[in-house]
Amino acid sequence: MSDTDTSTKTSVRDPRPSPERLTQLAQRVIDGDILLPRFQRQFVWKRSQIIDLLDSVRRNYPIGSLLLWQTRQKLASERSIADLAINETKPDYPVNYLLDGQQRLSTICGALFWSGSKADSVWNIAFDLRSRKFVHLDTLDEPPAHLIPTRYLANPSQYFMRIVSLSTEMQAEARALFDRFTDYQTAIVTLGDMSIQDVGPVFERINSTGTRLTVVDLMRAATWSPEFDLVDKIDGILSDLEPKKFSGIERKTVLRAVAAASGTGFSADDMDSLRNLDAEALNDLVTNTTEAAKRAADFLSTQIGVTGDAALPYANQFAVLTEVFRRVPHPTAEQFAAIRKWFWITTFSSYFGGWNTGNMASDYTAVQAFAEGASGIDNSSVPPQDSVWRQRDFRSNSATSKMLALFLAQRGPVDLLTGQKIDVGKSLSWSNDKEFHHLFPRAYVTREISGGKPNKVANIIMLTSLSNIKIKDKAPSVYLGEIRKEIGDSKFYARMSASLVSREAADAALVDDYETFLRTRAHDLQALAMELAGIKLAETSEPASDVDLAEDSDVDTTD
């Protein structure tokens, strides 16, 4: 960037530092001149931190500067701070949003202006003139004369009437305390009229809590009005999804769906365009998105076997599916089949592990085309070879692992040792993955197979924890052989098949041939995946690279 560019970019943003009395700052908050934007976090300081700050002021220690953003933009802001009501701001009058210093300024406001009715409030504070310490009170009764409630500091006449009967020494201590809080100044840095997009990075950089400012936080502030609060609306959608066990979907994912419903798309720019809509239009979008999201959840549950958000391979699949069911609320049998194929191929290929802006645009166009009559939802996914099943590790945030879990749940697995049905709902919740275990026990592979890696997806079956304990570190030839001998070949191979272990793979396990078992089961899982995705075996790609394997996580890292 040139020097000229730098000057232009910062002309309205140069921070203006200035000293200001702490009591005046607190009054500005009460008057509604300083507001706490909704993307700030709730007050989280402990009682000891509150006391420490007040003591720092008393001792004239520096407490750090405060950062304000002065603007005419109307953003979502809290209507109370430190349990205190804030006055309404004047229309079309520039206000100052507090970007850094929430806990400190909240503490000063609470200490000076609290007049609540709860004795255990964190703002029920007094200064002990004897010990020269701030203390929390546990009663609303008038305290002894040597304890001065800090709220008196904001009322000079009441304060000095209270101390008139004290000893000369205590009066001097009380006056010194009053003078310190009245005269104490701190540095205020005020940013000029920046856009909210530019304020976001500033807030993230200086935010003392280390909490990242998300796109949902920013858009909540940018779209807020008395008739519309984005986070409240998103939480309402998630609440409606709770009976369907999809209330754990990320807010960002829901925001993508709302943006798509507006006629733009799924990207960050599409989400940002929501700021151009009025409250009525935004509320209509939320209503439409809510109904579509419920249909998407029903589809995942009944057509795929996804029992809740924890079992969903990729969160962003839900955003796209919501748009699909918004545009096609009542699919035909052929359309349902096409949507199922789309789900399986995007899962199988780890497509959403690298979902970028270009993908988002093409997916949005594909959904639109599908709604207008296309036979399927076009997608650029390329299926990997069967090596993924024996190369990828089994873990709770892996889409390939979740795909295997869904395969197993569809098959209706039974416990190898007892024949009892596995609780697939418990397994698919991923809150307790103890139902997932190694067919070749981990300890056995580590001990007996040189360079063997037991935690591969192709080595995982559903098994009760009790049976897994009984198997312990036995060789498959031993414990599987015992089962086969006990129940006979027919029932033995049926149990293995219910766990997606074919006769060929089972025979390899019966002779402890780990490599042949992995290769055979990987081939079988691949064939099932290809069938569900509607892809012929000839369409498989070259073996997955290390980069491909790294993109299997269901964590949303998109813009």
C-alpha positions as CSV (number, residue, x, y, z in Angstrom):
1,M,0.0,0.0,0.0
2,S,1.3,3.4,-0.9
3,D,1.7,6.3,1.5
4,T,-1.2,8.0,-0.1
5,D,-3.4,4.9,0.4
6,T,-2.4,4.7,4.1
7,S,-3.4,8.3,4.6
8,T,-6.7,7.8,3.0
9,K,-7.5,4.6,4.9
10,T,-6.8,6.1,8.3
11,S,-8.2,9.7,7.8
12,V,-11.4,9.0,9.7
13,R,-10.0,6.3,12.0
14,D,-7.0,7.9,13.8
15,P,-7.5,7.1,17.5
16,R,-7.9,10.2,19.7
17,P,-6.6,9.5,23.2
18,S,-7.8,11.8,26.0
19,P,-8.0,11.6,29.8
20,E,-11.4,11.6,31.5
21,R,-12.6,11.3,35.1
22,L,-13.8,7.8,36.0
23,T,-17.0,9.1,37.6
24,Q,-17.9,11.1,34.4
25,L,-17.4,7.9,32.3
26,A,-19.7,6.0,34.5
27,Q,-22.3,8.8,34.3
28,R,-22.0,8.7,30.5
29,V,-22.9,5.0,30.6
30,I,-26.0,5.6,32.6
31,D,-26.9,8.5,30.3
32,G,-26.7,6.2,27.3
33,D,-23.8,8.0,25.7
34,I,-21.5,5.0,26.1
35,L,-23.2,1.7,25.0
36,L,-22.1,-1.9,25.3
37,P,-22.6,-3.6,21.9
38,R,-24.3,-6.9,21.9
39,F,-21.2,-8.6,20.4
40,Q,-19.5,-7.9,23.8
41,R,-19.6,-10.8,26.3
42,Q,-21.6,-10.8,29.5
43,F,-20.0,-9.6,32.7
44,V,-17.8,-12.4,34.0
45,W,-15.5,-10.9,36.7
46,K,-15.2,-12.5,40.1
47,R,-15.8,-10.7,43.3
48,S,-12.1,-10.6,44.1
49,Q,-11.4,-8.9,40.7
50,I,-14.0,-6.3,41.4
51,I,-12.4,-5.5,44.8
52,D,-9.0,-5.4,43.2
53,L,-10.0,-2.8,40.6
54,L,-11.6,-0.6,43.2
55,D,-8.5,-0.8,45.4
56,S,-6.3,0.1,42.4
57,V,-8.3,3.3,41.9
58,R,-8.0,4.1,45.6
59,R,-4.3,3.6,45.4
60,N,-4.1,5.6,42.2
61,Y,-2.7,2.6,40.3
62,P,-3.3,2.7,36.5
63,I,-6.1,0.5,35.4
64,G,-5.6,0.7,31.6
65,S,-7.2,2.7,28.9
66,L,-10.7,2.2,27.5
67,L,-11.5,1.9,23.8
68,L,-14.6,3.6,22.3
69,W,-16.0,3.5,18.8
70,Q,-17.9,6.7,18.0
71,T,-20.5,6.3,15.3
72,R,-24.0,7.1,14.2
73,Q,-24.6,3.5,13.2
74,K,-27.3,1.9,15.3
75,L,-26.2,-1.5,16.6
76,A,-27.6,-4.0,19.0
77,S,-26.6,-2.9,22.5
78,E,-27.3,-3.9,26.0
79,R,-30.0,-1.9,27.8
80,S,-28.4,-2.5,31.2
81,I,-24.9,-2.7,32.6
82,A,-24.0,-3.9,36.0
83,D,-27.7,-4.4,36.7
84,L,-28.4,-0.7,36.0
85,A,-30.9,0.6,33.4
86,I,-29.4,2.7,30.7
87,N,-31.2,5.8,29.3
88,E,-32.3,5.9,25.7
89,T,-30.0,7.6,23.3
90,K,-31.0,10.6,21.3
91,P,-32.1,9.8,17.7
92,D,-29.5,10.5,15.0
93,Y,-27.0,11.4,17.8
94,P,-23.5,9.8,17.6
95,V,-22.9,7.3,20.4
96,N,-19.8,5.6,21.7
97,Y,-19.7,1.8,21.7
98,L,-17.4,0.3,24.3
99,L,-14.9,-2.0,22.5
100,D,-12.5,-2.7,25.3
101,G,-12.9,-2.1,29.1
102,Q,-16.3,-3.7,29.7
103,Q,-15.4,-5.3,33.0
104,R,-13.6,-2.3,34.3
105,L,-16.4,0.2,33.4
106,S,-19.1,-2.2,34.5
107,T,-17.4,-2.4,37.9
108,I,-17.2,1.4,38.3
109,C,-20.9,1.7,37.3
110,G,-22.0,-1.0,39.6
111,A,-20.0,0.2,42.6
112,L,-21.1,3.9,42.2
113,F,-24.8,3.6,41.1
114,W,-26.1,0.3,42.4
115,S,-29.3,0.5,44.4
116,G,-30.6,-3.0,44.1
117,S,-32.6,-5.2,46.4
118,K,-30.5,-8.4,46.5
119,A,-28.2,-8.5,49.5
120,D,-25.8,-11.0,47.8
121,S,-25.3,-8.7,44.7
122,V,-21.7,-8.3,43.6
123,W,-22.4,-4.6,43.7
124,N,-23.3,-4.5,47.4
125,I,-19.8,-3.1,48.3
126,A,-18.5,-0.9,51.1
127,F,-15.2,0.6,52.1
128,D,-14.0,-0.3,55.6
129,L,-12.3,2.8,57.0
130,R,-10.7,0.7,59.7
131,S,-9.0,-1.9,57.6
132,R,-8.8,0.4,54.5
133,K,-10.2,-2.3,52.4
134,F,-13.2,-2.8,50.1
135,V,-15.5,-5.5,51.2
136,H,-18.7,-7.2,50.0
137,L,-21.7,-6.9,52.3
138,D,-24.3,-9.6,52.9
139,T,-27.2,-7.5,54.1
140,L,-29.3,-4.6,52.9
141,D,-29.4,-3.1,56.5
142,E,-27.5,0.1,57.1
143,P,-23.9,-0.9,57.9
144,P,-21.9,0.4,60.8
145,A,-20.5,3.9,60.5
146,H,-17.0,2.8,59.6
147,L,-18.4,0.9,56.5
148,I,-19.2,3.4,53.7
149,P,-21.2,1.9,50.8
150,T,-19.5,2.7,47.6
151,R,-22.8,4.0,46.0
152,Y,-22.5,7.0,48.3
153,L,-19.4,8.1,46.3
154,A,-21.8,9.2,43.5
155,N,-23.7,11.4,45.9
156,P,-21.5,14.0,47.6
157,S,-24.1,15.4,50.0
158,Q,-25.1,11.9,51.2
159,Y,-21.5,10.9,51.5
160,F,-20.4,13.8,53.7
161,M,-23.5,13.6,55.8
162,R,-22.6,10.1,56.6
163,I,-19.0,10.8,57.7
164,V,-19.7,13.9,59.8
165,S,-19.9,11.9,63.0
166,L,-16.7,9.9,62.5
167,S,-13.5,10.5,64.2
168,T,-11.1,13.0,62.7
169,E,-8.8,10.3,61.5
170,M,-11.6,8.4,59.8
171,Q,-13.0,11.6,58.2
172,A,-9.6,12.2,56.7
173,E,-9.5,8.7,55.3
174,A,-13.1,9.1,53.9
175,R,-12.3,12.4,52.3
176,A,-9.2,11.0,50.7
177,L,-11.2,8.1,49.3
178,F,-13.9,10.5,47.9
179,D,-11.2,12.8,46.3
180,R,-9.5,9.8,44.7
181,F,-12.6,8.5,43.0
182,T,-13.7,12.0,42.0
183,D,-10.4,13.0,40.6
184,Y,-9.2,9.7,39.2
185,Q,-8.6,9.9,35.4
186,T,-8.0,7.2,32.9
187,A,-7.1,7.3,29.2
188,I,-9.9,7.1,26.7
189,V,-9.1,6.2,23.1
190,T,-11.9,7.0,20.6
191,L,-12.0,5.5,17.1
192,G,-13.6,7.6,14.4
193,D,-16.5,6.6,12.2
194,M,-15.3,3.2,10.9
195,S,-17.4,0.5,9.3
196,I,-18.4,-2.4,11.4
197,Q,-16.3,-4.7,9.2
198,D,-13.3,-2.6,10.0
199,V,-14.2,-2.6,13.7
200,G,-14.3,-6.4,13.9
201,P,-10.5,-6.9,13.5
202,V,-9.8,-4.1,15.9
203,F,-12.0,-5.7,18.5
204,E,-10.5,-9.1,18.0
205,R,-7.0,-7.7,18.4
206,I,-7.6,-5.8,21.6
207,N,-10.2,-8.0,23.2
208,S,-8.6,-8.8,26.6
209,T,-10.7,-12.0,27.0
210,G,-9.2,-13.5,23.9
211,T,-12.7,-14.3,22.6
212,R,-12.9,-14.2,18.8
213,L,-15.5,-11.9,17.3
214,T,-17.5,-14.2,15.0
215,V,-19.5,-13.3,11.9
216,V,-22.7,-13.9,13.8
217,D,-21.6,-11.4,16.4
218,L,-20.9,-8.8,13.7
219,M,-24.1,-9.4,11.8
220,R,-26.1,-9.3,15.0
221,A,-24.9,-5.8,15.6
222,A,-25.2,-4.8,11.9
223,T,-28.8,-6.0,11.5
224,W,-30.2,-5.2,14.9
225,S,-33.4,-3.2,15.4
226,P,-36.1,-3.2,18.2
227,E,-38.0,-5.7,15.9
228,F,-35.1,-8.0,15.1
229,D,-32.2,-9.5,17.0
230,L,-30.3,-12.0,14.9
231,V,-28.9,-14.1,17.7
232,D,-32.3,-14.4,19.3
233,K,-33.8,-15.4,16.0
234,I,-31.1,-18.0,15.3
235,D,-31.5,-19.4,18.8
236,G,-35.2,-19.6,18.1
237,I,-34.5,-21.8,15.0
238,L,-32.2,-24.0,17.0
239,S,-34.9,-24.3,19.7
240,D,-37.4,-25.5,17.1
241,L,-34.8,-28.1,16.1
242,E,-34.3,-29.3,19.6
243,P,-37.0,-32.0,19.5
244,K,-35.3,-33.3,16.4
245,K,-32.0,-33.3,18.2
246,F,-30.4,-30.8,15.9
247,S,-30.2,-27.8,18.3
248,G,-26.4,-28.2,18.4
249,I,-26.0,-26.9,14.9
250,E,-23.6,-23.9,14.9
251,R,-25.1,-20.4,14.7
252,K,-22.9,-19.7,11.8
253,T,-24.3,-22.6,9.9
254,V,-27.9,-21.3,10.5
255,L,-26.7,-17.8,9.4
256,R,-25.5,-19.3,6.1
257,A,-28.9,-20.8,5.6
258,V,-30.6,-17.5,6.3
259,A,-28.3,-15.7,3.8
260,A,-29.1,-18.3,1.2
261,A,-32.8,-17.8,1.8
262,S,-32.4,-14.1,1.0
263,G,-31.4,-15.0,-2.6
264,T,-27.7,-14.5,-2.3
265,G,-25.7,-17.5,-1.2
266,F,-23.7,-19.1,1.6
267,S,-20.5,-17.0,1.7
268,A,-19.3,-14.3,4.1
269,D,-20.3,-11.6,1.6
270,D,-23.7,-13.2,1.2
271,M,-24.2,-13.1,5.0
272,D,-23.0,-9.5,5.1
273,S,-25.6,-8.5,2.6
274,L,-28.3,-9.2,5.2
275,R,-27.5,-5.7,6.6
276,N,-29.3,-4.2,3.6
277,L,-32.7,-5.8,4.6
278,D,-35.2,-4.3,7.0
279,A,-36.6,-6.0,10.0
280,E,-39.8,-7.3,8.2
281,A,-37.8,-8.9,5.5
282,L,-35.3,-10.4,7.9
283,N,-38.2,-11.9,10.0
284,D,-39.7,-13.4,6.9
285,L,-36.4,-15.0,6.1
286,V,-36.1,-16.5,9.5
287,T,-39.6,-17.9,9.3
288,N,-38.9,-19.6,6.0
289,T,-35.5,-20.8,7.2
290,T,-37.0,-22.3,10.3
291,E,-39.5,-24.5,8.3
292,A,-36.8,-25.5,5.8
293,A,-34.4,-26.4,8.6
294,K,-37.0,-28.7,10.3
295,R,-37.6,-30.5,7.0
296,A,-33.8,-30.9,6.5
297,A,-33.6,-32.4,10.0
298,D,-36.4,-34.8,9.2
299,F,-34.7,-35.8,6.0
300,L,-31.4,-36.5,7.8
301,S,-33.1,-38.5,10.4
302,T,-35.5,-40.6,8.3
303,Q,-33.7,-40.9,5.0
304,I,-30.1,-41.1,6.1
305,G,-30.2,-42.2,9.7
306,V,-28.5,-39.2,11.2
307,T,-30.0,-39.1,14.7
308,G,-28.8,-35.6,15.6
309,D,-26.3,-32.9,14.9
310,A,-23.5,-34.8,16.5
311,A,-23.8,-37.6,13.9
312,L,-23.8,-35.1,11.0
313,P,-20.5,-35.5,9.0
314,Y,-20.3,-31.8,8.1
315,A,-22.1,-28.9,9.7
316,N,-22.3,-27.0,6.4
317,Q,-24.2,-29.9,4.8
318,F,-27.1,-28.7,7.0
319,A,-26.9,-25.2,5.5
320,V,-27.2,-26.5,1.9
321,L,-29.9,-29.0,2.8
322,T,-31.9,-26.3,4.4
323,E,-31.8,-24.3,1.2
324,V,-32.7,-27.4,-0.8
325,F,-35.8,-28.0,1.4
326,R,-36.7,-24.3,1.3
327,R,-36.8,-24.4,-2.5
328,V,-38.2,-28.0,-2.7
329,P,-40.4,-28.4,0.4
330,H,-42.1,-31.6,-0.8
331,P,-39.6,-33.6,-2.9
332,T,-40.8,-36.5,-5.1
333,A,-39.3,-40.0,-4.7
334,E,-36.8,-39.2,-7.5
335,Q,-35.8,-36.0,-5.8
336,F,-35.3,-37.6,-2.5
337,A,-33.1,-40.2,-4.1
338,A,-31.0,-37.3,-5.7
339,I,-30.7,-35.6,-2.4
340,R,-29.5,-38.8,-0.7
341,K,-26.9,-39.3,-3.4
342,W,-25.7,-35.7,-2.9
343,F,-25.4,-36.3,0.9
344,W,-23.3,-39.5,0.5
345,I,-21.0,-38.2,-2.2
346,T,-20.2,-34.9,-0.4
347,T,-19.5,-36.9,2.8
348,F,-17.5,-39.6,1.0
349,S,-15.3,-37.1,-0.8
350,S,-14.7,-34.9,2.2
351,Y,-16.0,-32.1,0.0
352,F,-17.0,-29.8,2.8
353,G,-13.6,-30.2,4.5
354,G,-12.3,-27.7,1.9
355,W,-15.5,-25.7,1.2
356,N,-14.5,-22.3,-0.2
357,T,-16.3,-19.3,-1.7
358,G,-16.2,-20.8,-5.2
359,N,-17.8,-24.0,-4.0
360,M,-20.4,-22.1,-2.1
361,A,-21.4,-20.2,-5.3
362,S,-21.6,-23.3,-7.4
363,D,-23.5,-25.2,-4.8
364,Y,-26.0,-22.4,-4.5
365,T,-26.5,-22.5,-8.3
366,A,-26.8,-26.3,-8.3
367,V,-29.6,-26.1,-5.6
368,Q,-31.4,-23.5,-7.7
369,A,-31.1,-25.6,-10.8
370,F,-32.4,-28.7,-8.9
371,A,-35.4,-26.7,-7.7
372,E,-36.1,-25.7,-11.3
373,G,-36.1,-29.3,-12.6
374,A,-32.6,-30.6,-12.8
375,S,-32.4,-34.4,-12.1
376,G,-29.7,-34.0,-9.4
377,I,-27.7,-31.6,-7.4
378,D,-24.5,-31.1,-9.4
379,N,-21.4,-31.3,-7.3
380,S,-17.7,-31.3,-8.1
381,S,-16.9,-34.0,-5.6
382,V,-14.5,-36.7,-6.7
383,P,-14.6,-40.0,-4.7
384,P,-11.3,-41.2,-3.3
385,Q,-10.0,-44.8,-3.6
386,D,-10.7,-47.4,-1.0
387,S,-7.3,-46.6,0.7
388,V,-9.1,-43.9,2.7
389,W,-10.8,-46.6,4.9
390,R,-7.5,-48.2,5.9
391,Q,-5.4,-45.0,6.0
392,R,-7.6,-42.6,7.9
393,D,-7.8,-42.8,11.7
394,F,-11.1,-43.3,13.5
395,R,-11.9,-40.2,15.5
396,S,-15.0,-38.3,16.6
397,N,-14.6,-35.3,14.4
398,S,-13.8,-37.3,11.2
399,A,-16.4,-37.3,8.5
400,T,-15.2,-40.7,7.3
401,S,-15.6,-42.1,10.8
402,K,-19.1,-40.7,11.0
403,M,-19.9,-42.2,7.6
404,L,-18.8,-45.6,8.8
405,A,-21.0,-45.1,11.9
406,L,-24.0,-44.3,9.7
407,F,-23.3,-47.4,7.6
408,L,-23.2,-49.5,10.7
409,A,-26.4,-47.9,12.1
410,Q,-28.3,-48.6,8.9
411,R,-27.2,-52.3,9.0
412,G,-28.5,-52.8,12.5
413,P,-25.3,-54.3,14.1
414,V,-25.4,-56.8,16.9
415,D,-22.8,-57.5,19.6
416,L,-20.4,-60.2,18.3
417,L,-20.2,-62.0,21.6
418,T,-23.8,-61.9,22.7
419,G,-25.9,-61.3,19.6
420,Q,-27.8,-58.4,21.3
421,K,-28.7,-55.3,19.3
422,I,-26.3,-52.4,19.6
423,D,-27.7,-49.1,20.8
424,V,-26.9,-47.2,17.7
425,G,-28.5,-44.0,19.0
426,K,-26.1,-43.9,21.8
427,S,-23.2,-44.5,19.4
428,L,-24.3,-41.8,16.9
429,S,-24.6,-39.2,19.7
430,W,-20.8,-39.4,19.9
431,S,-21.1,-38.2,23.5
432,N,-19.8,-41.6,24.5
433,D,-17.9,-43.4,21.8
434,K,-17.3,-46.6,23.9
435,E,-19.6,-48.6,21.5
436,F,-17.0,-48.2,18.8
437,H,-14.2,-50.7,19.2
438,H,-11.4,-52.4,17.2
439,L,-12.1,-55.8,15.6
440,F,-8.4,-56.5,15.8
441,P,-7.8,-55.3,19.4
442,R,-5.5,-52.3,19.8
443,A,-3.2,-54.1,22.3
444,Y,-3.0,-57.1,20.0
445,V,-2.0,-55.1,16.9
446,T,0.6,-53.1,18.8
447,R,2.1,-56.3,20.3
448,E,1.9,-58.7,17.5
449,I,2.0,-56.8,14.2
450,S,5.2,-54.9,13.4
451,G,4.3,-51.4,12.4
452,G,0.6,-52.2,12.7
453,K,-1.7,-49.2,13.2
454,P,-4.9,-50.4,14.9
455,N,-7.0,-47.2,14.9
456,K,-7.9,-47.2,11.2
457,V,-11.5,-46.8,10.2
458,A,-11.6,-50.2,8.5
459,N,-10.8,-51.8,11.8
460,I,-13.7,-50.4,13.7
461,I,-17.0,-52.1,14.5
462,M,-19.8,-51.4,17.0
463,L,-19.4,-53.5,20.1
464,T,-20.6,-53.2,23.7
465,S,-18.1,-52.1,26.2
466,L,-18.7,-55.2,28.3
467,S,-17.8,-57.4,25.3
468,N,-14.8,-55.3,24.5
469,I,-13.5,-55.8,28.0
470,K,-13.9,-59.6,27.7
471,I,-12.1,-59.6,24.4
472,K,-9.3,-57.5,25.8
473,D,-6.1,-58.2,23.8
474,K,-7.0,-61.6,22.4
475,A,-6.1,-62.5,18.8
476,P,-9.1,-62.4,16.5
477,S,-8.5,-66.0,15.7
478,V,-9.0,-66.8,19.3
479,Y,-12.1,-64.8,20.2
480,L,-13.8,-65.0,16.8
481,G,-13.0,-68.7,16.6
482,E,-14.7,-69.2,20.0
483,I,-17.8,-67.4,18.8
484,R,-17.9,-69.4,15.5
485,K,-17.6,-72.7,17.3
486,E,-20.3,-71.7,19.8
487,I,-23.0,-70.5,17.4
488,G,-22.0,-72.2,14.1
489,D,-21.0,-70.8,10.7
490,S,-24.3,-69.5,9.6
491,K,-25.0,-67.3,12.6
492,F,-21.3,-66.4,12.9
493,Y,-21.1,-64.9,9.4
494,A,-24.5,-63.3,9.9
495,R,-23.3,-61.4,12.9
496,M,-20.2,-60.4,11.1
497,S,-22.2,-59.2,8.1
498,A,-24.4,-57.1,10.5
499,S,-21.1,-55.3,11.5
500,L,-20.2,-54.8,7.8
501,V,-17.6,-57.5,7.8
502,S,-17.9,-59.7,4.8
503,R,-17.2,-63.5,4.8
504,E,-13.8,-62.8,3.1
505,A,-12.9,-60.2,5.6
506,A,-14.0,-62.4,8.5
507,D,-12.0,-65.3,7.1
508,A,-8.9,-63.1,7.1
509,A,-9.5,-62.1,10.7
510,L,-9.9,-65.8,11.7
511,V,-6.3,-66.4,10.7
512,D,-5.1,-63.1,12.1
513,D,-4.2,-61.6,8.7
514,Y,-4.5,-57.9,9.6
515,E,-3.4,-56.5,6.2
516,T,-5.8,-58.7,4.2
517,F,-8.6,-57.9,6.6
518,L,-8.0,-54.2,6.3
519,R,-7.7,-54.3,2.5
520,T,-10.8,-56.5,2.1
521,R,-13.0,-54.5,4.4
522,A,-11.9,-51.3,2.9
523,H,-12.9,-52.6,-0.5
524,D,-16.3,-53.6,0.9
525,L,-16.9,-50.2,2.6
526,Q,-15.9,-48.5,-0.6
527,A,-18.4,-50.5,-2.7
528,L,-21.2,-49.5,-0.2
529,A,-20.2,-45.8,-0.3
530,M,-20.1,-45.9,-4.1
531,E,-23.5,-47.5,-4.3
532,L,-25.1,-45.0,-1.9
533,A,-23.5,-42.1,-3.8
534,G,-24.7,-43.5,-7.1
535,I,-21.2,-43.8,-8.6
536,K,-19.9,-46.7,-10.7
537,L,-16.6,-48.2,-9.5
538,A,-14.9,-47.1,-12.7
539,E,-15.3,-43.5,-11.6
540,T,-13.0,-43.7,-8.6
541,S,-10.0,-41.4,-8.5
542,E,-6.4,-41.9,-7.9
543,P,-5.4,-42.8,-4.3
544,A,-6.1,-40.0,-1.8
545,S,-3.1,-37.9,-1.1
546,D,-1.9,-36.8,2.3
547,V,-3.6,-33.5,1.8
548,D,-6.9,-35.2,1.0
549,L,-6.6,-37.2,4.3
550,A,-6.1,-34.0,6.2
551,E,-9.4,-32.5,5.0
552,D,-11.6,-35.0,6.8
553,S,-12.5,-32.9,9.8
554,D,-16.0,-31.7,10.3
555,V,-14.8,-28.5,11.9
556,D,-16.0,-25.4,10.0
557,T,-13.0,-23.4,8.9
558,T,-14.6,-21.5,6.1
559,D,-14.9,-17.8,5.8
